[in-house]
Structure formats: structure tokens, C-alpha cells
Amino acid sequence: MFLSVSTEKQLEIVESLARNIWTEHYAPIIGQEQVAYMLNRFQSKEAISEQIASGMLYFLMQENNEFIGYFAVQQKGRDLFLSKIYVELSKRRRGYGKKAIHFAEALAKERSLTKIVLTVNKNNVNSIKAYKKMGFKNSGSLLQDIGSGFVMDDFTMEKSVA
């Protein structure tokens, strides 16, 4: 179900999934201009490759022989940072996000980490509900300047894995 991203072809698949999912999901929340900026800055093949080189682990989600989403995690001290988790619209509400969270929890436990931490846009209401349902708690707010006049206005959420 989860395939570690390491090849050029897999990077291309993640980049393609990101463009489709982000455009559909985030344009109504943050606008098309910011989506395009963030895709180029954070979800291009080159950006993903740099993130992997700095310790981020990317995983493709697969259903049968079709790639339907992806997620990425990175150890930060005693925490596992869930950097991204995205599933195609037609495959949402089928438990794939929950399976990815369980996978991340197992990875955190394997590394003797204490919690999973994530950030989520404050207006991403459905994702916030889903995270709460999976045991995440709101732990604060984070406003990050990402350049070109754009900001990420997020909640931080965390879940204990001990």
C-alpha cells in the first residue's frame, strides 16, 4: 500500500499527484496564485528531491496498481513531523488517510519517538475534523512567511504515540 519514494519516476508521480490534488483542494482555500507558488517551491521534483536528501521520507499510496496519494514525514528531535498527507478526491473517505497515520505512528514507535506533529491550514475544516477524529489535538497557531507575499496560516496539531 505504501511505497517509499526514491526514483526519478516516483518523484514525477508525486509531483503530478501534488499538482492535481493541491489545485483541486487548496485553490478554494488559499487561491490559485498561492497554490501555483507553493507547488513550484515545495512540490516540484527538484524540491521533493532536496527534501528527501535532507531526511524527509516520502511515500506513495497505492490502490491496486494505481497511485492515489502520498505523504511525507521527518524526524525532528523526539517528534515525527507529518509534513504532508494528500489523497485524490475520488479516493477520500475510504480510510487511506487513517492507514497513513497508522503507518506514521508505527514508524514513530519504531524510532522511540513520543508524538506526531503536523500543521494544517486554519480554513482546511474537513482535514482538521479528520485529524481530531484520529486523536490529534490543536496545540497552537503558526504563521509562516513563505515568500512572494504569501503566508501559511496554520494550526499545529499533535498526537502522542507513547
N, C-alpha and C positions, 0 to 999 in steps of 0.2 A: 504493500500500500504506500509506503514512503521510500523514496529513492534519493540518496544523497547526491547533491549536485556537484559534479566535478569536471564534466567535459564541455567543450565548446557548444556542442549540440544542446546539451541540457541548459546551458546559460541562455541560449537562444529561445528555448521553450519557456523558461522563467520570464524572460523579457517580454515575450509575446503574451503570456498569461497576464503579466502585470499591466500591459497596455490595455488589454480587453477589460479586465476586472476593475482597474482603477478608473478608467474612463466611465464605465457604467455606474460604479458605486460612488465615487468621490466627486464627480463633476457637480451633482446637485448640492453637495455639502460645502465644497471649497471653491468651486468654479473651474471651468475648463483650463484657464490660463495657468492656475497654480498646479493643476493635475499634470499638465504638459511639462512644466518646470520640474516638478518632483520626479516624474518618470525619467526625464533626461538626467537629472542629478543623482538619483538614488536607485533607479531600477533599470538602467541600461546594462548591457552585457559587461561593459568596462567597469561600471560602478559595482555591480554584483561581484565580479571577479576580484576587485580590490577589497571588498568586504570579506570575501572568503579568505583571501590572503592574510587579512588581519584577525582571523579567528572566528568569523561568523560562519555558522553551519546552515546551509540551505537544503531544503528537502522538497522534492516534487511529490504531490499527492496524485495517486493513480487509481483509477477505477477501470477494471478490465485492462484494456490496452490504451486507455485514453488518459491524458494528463488533465486534471480538473482543478488544480490549485497548487499552492506552495506555501511554505512557511520557513522562517529563519529564526535561529536562536544564537545567543552568545553568552558565554560565562563572563560575569562581571563580579569579581570578588566571590562572595558566598551566594550570589544570586544567579539565576538563569534569566537573562533578558529575552523575552519573546518579542523580537523585533517586528515581525510581520506574520500574518496568517490570512490568506486570501483563498476563497473558493469561488469558482464560477457561479453565476447567478442560478443557472438551471440545476446546480448540484447542491445548493444551500438547503439547510433544514433537513439534512439526511444523516447527520452525525459525523461528518468529516472533520469539522472544527473540533468537536469533542474528542475524536480519536487523536488529532494532532496535539491537543492539550495533554491527553494521557501519555502520549509519546514523550512530550517535553517533560512531564512530571517524572517519568521513568528515567529519563536522561539526567535530570536534576538529582534524583535519589542516587543514581549510579555514581555521580560525582560528589556525593555527600553535601549537596547544596541545600539551603534552608527554604528558599522560596523562588517563585517565578514572578517576575515583574514585567509589566507591559505599559505602553502608552496607547491611548485611544482618543481620537478627536472628540471633543465635548459634544458635538452635534451628531455623532455616529450612534444614535439612540439604540438601534437594534443590536449592534455589536456590544454596547455597554450592557444591555439586558442579558445577552448570551453569556458574557463573561461573569456577570453576577450569578447567573444560574449555575455556572460551573465552579462557584466558590471564590471568585475574585472579589476583593473589597477595594473601594476607592481609597487611595492613600494620599491624594493631593492633586494639585494642578501644576502644569508645566507649560510655559510659554517660551517657544524657541524661535529665534530669528534664523531662517534658513536661506537668507539672501534674496536679492532682487525684489525687495519689498514684501516678501511673503513670510508668514509665521505659521508655526504649528501650535495650535491652542488645544492642549490635551489634558485629559485626566491621567494620572498614574494609578495603576491598579496592581494588586499583588495577591498572591495565594501561597500559603505555607505548604511545603511538601514534606515536612518532617513527620 
